[in-house]
């Protein structure tokens, strides 16, 4: 594929992703769905734009195509869900193939997540593995993706849209619900965790072997990944302290930072000194953590004192 054809394909996929997202949001409004529940789609346009930029300028680097594939999977999944809900429940019979378009919603998240969590870190930033010895990881990722996606394709139930079951779900599998629950509840999460850990190990090895500009590219990516994991891990343990809107904002913001960091690292346009950014983040992050600790510590102390005083007042 020549450079012009690759550029046309990349930007066409980007445009398709943006159209699918716009249609999904419009259908969600028509379905009177919780639009705030679609906040996970907010970083997807950024991913599509970054992927198209990389793929159009460096078509031989698969990183851009991986990001575009991830964005396409997520946009198609949500579009299929909202399309099916509108054509089956909101306005029955108004849209053709409504039930058929729900089917991808049950399984397309798996390849989208695998591209982001497992494949992208293995090939970042130059589109090649660290060495030939890491080919087994790629084969394992492909096997895991095929098995997980295949199971999701025939999974019975209506987990993606209430009262609209998977059109190709095999109901006989529900007889062995215990085994199926074990696979989806334990085996698949363990597989995700293992493949993610291997991908991180690949980044560490690549970083130790890198020099100069490649090390700076990796620093941008690792910085954004650590920021995303740190912020969202803290958010999970503070669900009672932070409102849902703040948690959604943190998720979207850190994921946006990831796509921007990848774009800067790959395209190498104004590759600012990442060390300065990391140092400032550590300083400001430490100060923020200290302020939060003092604030919540003071609040807890005041609540304890009020409880003690209230108890004394109630005593005769």
ZAMAR-550965 format. One record per residue (C-alpha): x, y, z. Coordinates in steps of 0.5 Angstrom, whole numbers, padded with zeros to 4 digits, always signed. Example, Ala and Ser with C-alpha at 12.3 -4.5 7.8 and 13.67 -1.06 7.14 Angstrom:
<pts>
+0025-0009+0016 +0027-0002+0014 
</pts>
This chain:
<pts>
+0000+0000+0000 +0003+0007-0002 +0003+0013+0002 -0003+0016-0001 -0007+0010+0000 -0005+0009+0007 -0007+0016+0009 -0014+0016+0005 -0015+0009+0009 -0013+0012+0016 -0017+0019+0015 -0023+0015+0013 -0023+0010+0019 -0022+0016+0023 -0028+0020+0020 -0032+0013+0021 -0031+0013+0028 -0033+0020+0029 -0039+0019+0025 -0041+0013+0029 -0040+0016+0036 -0044+0022+0034 -0050+0017+0032 -0049+0013+0038 -0050+0020+0042 -0056+0022+0038 -0059+0015+0039 -0058+0015+0046 -0061+0022+0047 -0067+0019+0043 -0067+0013+0047 -0067+0017+0053 -0061+0013+0056 -0056+0016+0061 -0052+0020+0056 -0047+0021+0062 -0046+0014+0062 -0043+0015+0055 -0037+0019+0058 -0032+0013+0056 -0033+0015+0049 -0030+0022+0050 -0023+0020+0049 -0025+0016+0043 -0025+0021+0038 -0018+0023+0041 -0015+0016+0040 -0018+0016+0033 -0015+0023+0031 -0008+0021+0034 -0008+0014+0030 -0010+0017+0024 -0004+0022+0024 +0001+0017+0026 -0002+0012+0021 -0002+0017+0015 +0005+0020+0016 +0008+0013+0018 +0004+0008+0015 +0009+0002+0016 +0009+0003+0024 +0003-0001+0026 +0002+0003+0032 -0003+0008+0029 -0007+0002+0026 -0007-0001+0033 -0010+0006+0036 -0015+0007+0030 -0017-0001+0031 -0018+0001+0038 -0023+0007+0037 -0027+0003+0032 -0028-0003+0036 -0031+0002+0042 -0035+0007+0037 -0038+0001+0033 -0040-0003+0040 -0044+0003+0043 -0047+0005+0036 -0049-0002+0035 -0052-0002+0042 -0056+0004+0042 -0058+0003+0035 -0061-0004+0037 -0065-0001+0043 -0068+0004+0038 -0070-0001+0033 -0073-0006+0038 -0075-0002+0044 -0076+0006+0043 -0079+0005+0036 -0080-0002+0034 -0079-0004+0027 -0076+0003+0025 -0069+0001+0024 -0067-0005+0019 -0062-0011+0022 -0063-0008+0029 -0062-0014+0033 -0057-0016+0028 -0053-0010+0030 -0053-0012+0037 -0049-0018+0036 -0042-0014+0036 -0044-0010+0042 -0043-0017+0046 -0036-0018+0043 -0032-0013+0040 -0030-0010+0046 -0025-0015+0047 -0021-0014+0041 -0021-0006+0042 -0018-0007+0049 -0013-0012+0047 -0010-0007+0042 -0010-0002+0048 -0007-0006+0054 -0003-0012+0050 -0001-0010+0043 +0000-0003+0043 +0006-0003+0049 +0009-0009+0046 +0010-0005+0039 +0011+0002+0042 +0014+0006+0039 +0018+0004+0033 +0012-0002+0031 +0017-0007+0032 +0018-0012+0038 +0024-0011+0043 +0027-0018+0040 +0025-0024+0036 +0025-0028+0043 +0018-0024+0045 +0014-0027+0039 +0011-0032+0044 +0008-0026+0047 +0004-0024+0040 +0002-0031+0039 -0001-0032+0046 -0004-0025+0045 -0007-0028+0039 -0010-0034+0042 -0013-0030+0048 -0016-0025+0043 -0019-0031+0039 -0022-0035+0045 -0024-0029+0049 -0028-0026+0043 -0031-0033+0041 -0034-0034+0048 -0037-0027+0048 -0040-0028+0041 -0044-0034+0044 -0045-0032+0051 -0052-0032+0053 -0056-0027+0056 -0058-0020+0056 -0052-0016+0059 -0051-0011+0054 -0058-0009+0053 -0063-0011+0058 -0069-0015+0055 -0065-0016+0049 -0061-0022+0049 -0055-0024+0045 -0058-0026+0038 -0053-0031+0037 -0052-0033+0044 -0052-0041+0045 -0058-0042+0051 -0055-0049+0052 -0049-0046+0055 -0053-0043+0061 -0054-0050+0063 -0047-0050+0065 -0047-0043+0068 -0042-0044+0073 -0037-0046+0068 -0038-0040+0064 -0038-0035+0070 -0032-0038+0072 -0029-0037+0065 -0031-0030+0065 -0030-0028+0072 -0024-0031+0074 -0020-0034+0068 -0021-0028+0063 -0019-0023+0068 -0013-0027+0070 -0011-0027+0063 -0012-0020+0062 -0007-0019+0068 -0002-0023+0066 -0002-0020+0059 -0002-0013+0061 +0004-0015+0066 +0008-0018+0060 +0007-0012+0056 +0009-0007+0062 +0015-0012+0062 +0017-0011+0055 +0017-0003+0056 +0021-0004+0062 +0026-0008+0058 +0026-0003+0052 +0027+0003+0056 +0033+0000+0059 +0036-0002+0052 +0034+0005+0049 +0038+0011+0048 +0037+0018+0046 +0030+0020+0042 +0027+0013+0043 +0028+0013+0051 +0025+0020+0051 +0019+0017+0047 +0018+0011+0052 +0019+0016+0057 +0012+0020+0055 +0009+0014+0054 +0011+0011+0061 +0009+0017+0064 +0002+0018+0061 +0001+0010+0063 +0003+0011+0070 -0001+0017+0071 -0007+0014+0068 -0006+0007+0073 -0004+0012+0079 -0010+0016+0078 -0015+0011+0077 -0013+0006+0082 -0014+0012+0087 -0020+0014+0084 -0023+0006+0085 -0021+0007+0093 -0024+0013+0094 -0031+0012+0091 -0034+0015+0097 -0030+0021+0098 -0031+0023+0090 -0037+0025+0087 -0038+0020+0080 -0037+0027+0076 -0030+0028+0079 -0029+0020+0078 -0031+0021+0070 -0027+0027+0069 -0021+0024+0072 -0022+0018+0068 -0023+0022+0061 -0017+0027+0063 -0012+0021+0064 -0014+0017+0058 -0014+0024+0054 -0007+0025+0056 -0005+0018+0054 -0007+0019+0047 -0004+0026+0047 +0003+0023+0050 +0003+0018+0044 +0002+0023+0039 +0008+0027+0041 +0012+0021+0042 +0011+0018+0035 +0011+0024+0031 +0016+0028+0035 +0014+0035+0034 +0016+0039+0039 +0019+0034+0044 +0019+0038+0050 +0024+0036+0056 +0020+0030+0059 +0024+0030+0065 +0022+0037+0067 +0015+0035+0066 +0016+0029+0071 +0019+0033+0076 +0014+0038+0076 +0009+0033+0076 +0012+0029+0082 +0013+0036+0086 +0006+0038+0085 +0003+0031+0086 +0006+0031+0093 +0004+0037+0095 -0003+0036+0093 -0003+0029+0096 -0001+0033+0103 -0006+0038+0102 -0011+0032+0101 -0009+0028+0107 -0009+0035+0112 -0016+0036+0109 -0019+0029+0110 -0015+0029+0117 -0018+0035+0119 -0025+0033+0117 -0024+0026+0121 -0021+0030+0127 -0027+0035+0127 -0032+0029+0127 -0029+0025+0132 -0029+0032+0137 -0036+0033+0135 -0038+0026+0137 -0035+0026+0143 -0038+0033+0145 -0045+0031+0143 -0044+0024+0147 -0042+0029+0153 -0048+0033+0152 -0053+0027+0152 -0050+0024+0159 -0055+0026+0165 
</pts>
